[in-house]
């Protein structure tokens, strides 16, 4: 029932809206378009005519500039324009003309204003050029006038070509001469209404007293005019050119309205057909929109199915003022709340899991630390206790000296262990700041090898240092010395007697790689990743003769990580290789 109501509402609203809008648009076109278009066109041209008049009066253009500006105005506005004397005589003619030097040596300008469009093709085919001799029949601007420099032709003749035009009125004058200048239009530039301009001039001039008074007062004239011969409708615009407060010249423009009327007549017939087609299209679109109403239902159903699978990422895009919008908002709100709740539960669960794992790791580390520390301290303390008891019980003088040496050795080991534990604690707390400076690793290695020479000689070991293309590194010398001492002591402890330890230093791009390789037993593969843990020893028996405190590699790891260094350990064919980069 709801769906039927929404479908009907959508169909009725869509059909009524588009039909109303379409009816308003059609009636506006039929009743107002012609007058609106005519008003817009005449208002625009009137503004441009005033602008042209002001520029002409201000700049006082010469004849050539004036004709160019007139031609530009005509091309831009599709209207005719002429500059007249107050009595209606043309002062500046149209841009296109032919200039000849007649047989008496006078320069005569032949206006092309009255050349008909039918004769334009002949005029262009004649291919008139400078130096050609032509014969022209027509009249000057005014027979008998002293201004004999503009000639209006009725017929133009060039030897070898057919005549252009024909003699229409008598009497006519003839002249001949050589072309000295020529400006011809192309076929798409010609405007056949140029002739109508001169017909309008003949009909309007001389001006009536009322029109003269309007122009002399500085106002313009805009009136509709119909050509009595062809019935062509036009608008005549006259603007006075004021100089020193007087209307010395007139800007006369002719705007064609016939094309507007013809286009409007065709549009009326067109509107009948488009109106029928538009109504059919509107009803069809309304029906389609009505069918589209089922789309929101499908969308809402898909969203509900995804929500059932705990996927709350999709949102309903429905936005309408009906039941669909309300249901869409409810689904979106439910989806957001469920999504937020599940996310909070997930985050809380992850945090709880992380906390539990961290707690377990800390407890395990504490247990291991207590166990390892207790084990490491238990043995030397037991030894010290036994020997102290022996001294207390009054051992012989010879044994007393040996007991004291053993006690001193054990206390040294405990001191070393405690020192390593404190150093490791500092490193793990990030309380140590590096003091970096440039130095050569090879020099540092040589010094350390010299210090450890006693340990090497006890096992018959030889240490070889190989430096290939070495450059200085930027690091903390004291900390790197600690790293090298721990790694070399580790290599010495686990090296086979009478073997060789190789320390190789080489450049890899901007980094320097240092590796220490000994000959001896390898590390079990499953333990390569855990040897850096504290109190780790390969020998689970924790043999005090072959193992150190178990904290050396853990200290190495922390120092290298402070230097942001890559480090690692690998088994080789003959032993174990430790390496790191600076």
KAVEN-V121370 format. One record per backbone hydrogen bond with DSSP energy under -1.0 kcal/mol. CO is the residue of the C=O (numbers start at 0). NH is the residue of the N-H. If there is no record, write none. Layout:
CO_NH, CO_NH
This chain:
0_4, 1_5, 2_6, 3_7, 4_8, 5_9, 6_10, 7_11, 8_12, 9_13, 10_14, 11_15, 12_16, 13_17, 14_18, 15_19, 16_20, 17_21, 18_22, 19_23, 20_24, 21_25, 22_26, 23_27, 24_28, 25_29, 26_30, 27_31, 31_35, 32_36, 33_37, 34_38, 35_39, 36_40, 37_41, 38_42, 39_43, 40_44, 41_45, 42_46, 43_47, 44_48, 45_49, 46_50, 47_51, 48_52, 49_53, 50_54, 51_55, 52_56, 53_57, 54_58, 55_59, 61_65, 62_66, 63_67, 64_68, 65_69, 66_70, 67_71, 68_72, 69_73, 70_74, 71_75, 72_76, 73_77, 79_253, 81_251, 82_90, 82_91, 83_249, 84_87, 88_84, 95_111, 96_182, 97_109, 98_179, 98_180, 99_107, 100_177, 101_104, 105_101, 107_99, 108_150, 109_97, 111_114, 118_122, 119_123, 120_124, 121_125, 123_126, 128_131, 131_178, 133_176, 134_156, 135_174, 136_153, 136_154, 137_172, 138_151, 141_144, 145_147, 148_108, 149_140, 150_110, 151_138, 153_165, 154_136, 155_163, 156_134, 157_160, 163_155, 172_137, 174_135, 175_102, 176_133, 177_100, 178_130, 180_98, 182_96, 185_188, 190_193, 192_196, 193_197, 194_198, 195_199, 196_200, 197_201, 198_202, 199_203, 200_204, 207_211, 208_212, 209_213, 210_214, 211_215, 212_216, 213_218, 214_217, 220_237, 222_235, 224_233, 226_230, 231_226, 232_256, 232_257, 233_224, 234_254, 235_222, 236_252, 237_220, 238_250, 240_247, 240_248, 242_245, 245_242, 245_247, 248_240, 249_83, 250_238, 251_81, 252_236, 253_79, 254_234, 256_260, 257_261, 258_262, 259_263, 260_264, 261_265, 262_266, 263_267, 264_268, 265_269, 266_270, 267_271, 268_272, 269_273, 270_274, 271_275, 272_276, 273_277, 274_278, 275_279, 276_280, 277_281, 278_282, 279_283, 280_284, 281_285, 282_286, 283_287, 284_288, 285_289, 286_290, 287_291, 289_292, 290_293, 291_294, 293_297, 294_298, 295_299, 296_300, 297_301, 298_302, 299_303, 300_304, 301_305, 302_306, 303_307, 305_310, 306_309, 319_321, 321_325, 322_326, 323_327, 324_328, 325_329, 326_330, 327_331, 328_332, 329_333, 330_334, 331_335, 332_336, 333_337, 334_338, 335_339, 336_340, 337_341, 338_342, 339_343, 340_344, 341_345, 342_346, 343_347, 344_348, 345_349, 346_350, 347_351, 348_352, 349_353, 350_354, 351_355, 352_356, 353_357, 354_358, 355_359, 356_360, 357_361, 358_362, 359_363, 360_364, 361_365, 362_366, 363_367, 364_368, 365_369, 366_370, 367_371, 368_372, 369_373, 370_374, 371_375, 372_376, 373_377, 374_378, 376_380, 377_381, 378_382, 379_383, 380_384, 381_385, 382_386, 383_387, 384_388, 385_389, 386_390, 387_391, 388_392, 389_394, 390_393, 395_399, 396_400, 397_401, 398_402, 399_403, 400_404, 401_405, 402_406, 403_407, 404_408, 405_409, 406_410, 407_411, 408_412, 409_413, 410_414, 411_415, 412_416, 413_417, 414_418, 415_419, 416_420, 417_421, 418_422, 419_423, 420_424, 421_425, 422_426, 423_427, 424_428, 425_430, 426_429, 436_474, 438_472, 439_443, 440_444, 441_445, 442_446, 443_447, 444_448, 445_449, 446_450, 447_451, 451_455, 452_456, 453_457, 455_460, 458_497, 461_500, 463_502, 465_504, 467_506, 472_438, 474_436, 475_479, 476_480, 477_481, 478_482, 479_483, 480_484, 481_485, 482_486, 483_487, 484_488, 485_489, 486_490, 487_491, 488_492, 489_493, 495_498, 498_461, 500_463, 501_516, 502_465, 503_514, 504_467, 505_512, 507_510, 510_507, 511_581, 512_505, 513_579, 514_503, 515_577, 516_501, 518_495, 523_526, 524_527, 526_529, 529_532, 532_535, 538_541, 542_546, 549_534, 549_535, 550_554, 551_555, 552_556, 553_557, 554_558, 555_559, 556_560, 557_561, 558_562, 559_564, 560_563, 565_580, 567_578, 569_576, 573_519, 574_571, 575_517, 576_569, 577_515, 578_567, 579_513
